[in-house]
Amino acid sequence: MLISMAGDGAILIDENGADHKIGVPKGVVKNSVGAGDSMVAGFLAGYLEKQDYDYALKLGTATGSATAFSEGLAERQFIDELLRQI
């Protein structure tokens, strides 16, 4: 289960019941529409790439944050920048 807590970060509870927690990068929210969907997309892309929940959660959080900090959907360059901050 993937849970976004907006500015308080996110939690993933995996199939074994282990929880994975992460904070968020700093930024100014411009538009939160699509941020949750972006987070899910980033999480899935990260998991498919590395089969690692911690990396997937990190990429999902960066992707969702990049969308929230943008006027439109996240762009890869901005996602990568935020990924380095987490």
C-alpha positions as a printed Julia matrix, in Angstrom:
86×3 Matrix{Float64}:
  0.0    0.0     0.0
  1.44   3.36   -1.04
  0.29   6.31    1.05
  1.06   9.94    0.24
  1.02  12.31    3.19
  1.61  15.46    1.11
  4.24  17.63    2.82
  4.84  14.98    5.48
  6.25  12.43    3.02
  5.04   8.99    2.07
  4.82   5.47    3.45
  4.89   2.16    1.62
  3.71  -0.97    3.38
  4.99  -3.96    1.44
  3.57  -7.47    1.09
  5.48  -8.6     4.2
  4.04  -5.82    6.34
  7.31  -3.88    6.47
  6.96  -0.13    6.25
  9.19   2.15    4.21
  9.05   5.87    5.02
 10.42   8.88    3.19
 10.34  12.65    3.52
  9.84  15.13    0.71
 12.17  17.61   -0.97
 11.7   21.31   -0.29
  9.74  23.3    -2.82
  6.76  25.54   -3.4
  3.51  23.82   -4.35
  2.16  25.42   -7.51
 -0.45  22.85   -8.49
 -1.16  19.55   -6.77
 -3.44  18.23   -9.56
 -1.91  15.0   -10.81
  0.75  14.81   -8.07
 -0.63  11.57   -6.63
 -0.89   9.97  -10.06
  2.64  11.12  -10.81
  3.82   9.57   -7.55
  2.28   6.22   -8.48
  3.79   6.38  -11.98
  7.23   7.21  -10.59
  6.97   4.44   -8.0
  6.03   1.86  -10.63
  8.79   3.02  -12.98
 11.33   2.81  -10.16
 10.2   -0.62   -9.06
 10.2   -1.99  -12.6
 13.69  -0.56  -13.13
 15.41  -1.84   -9.96
 13.0   -4.18   -8.15
 13.77  -2.19   -4.97
 11.03  -0.67   -2.82
 13.22   2.02   -1.28
 14.39   3.28   -4.67
 10.85   3.09   -6.05
  9.49   5.09   -3.12
 12.25   7.67   -3.6
 11.54   8.02   -7.33
  7.79   8.15   -6.75
  8.18  10.88   -4.14
 10.46  12.9    -6.42
  8.03  12.51   -9.33
  4.97  13.5    -7.31
  6.83  16.45   -5.81
  8.06  17.6    -9.22
  4.48  17.69  -10.47
  3.28  19.56   -7.36
  6.09  22.1    -7.77
  5.32  22.67  -11.48
  2.52  24.35  -13.39
  1.91  21.13  -15.35
  3.18  17.58  -15.13
  6.69  16.79  -13.95
  9.59  16.84  -16.39
 12.44  14.33  -16.1
 15.17  16.92  -15.48
 13.26  18.33  -12.5
 12.5   14.83  -11.19
 16.21  13.99  -11.3
 17.04  17.22   -9.47
 14.58  16.44   -6.68
 15.72  12.8    -6.56
 19.19  14.02   -5.58
 17.67  16.04   -2.7
 15.87  13.12   -1.09
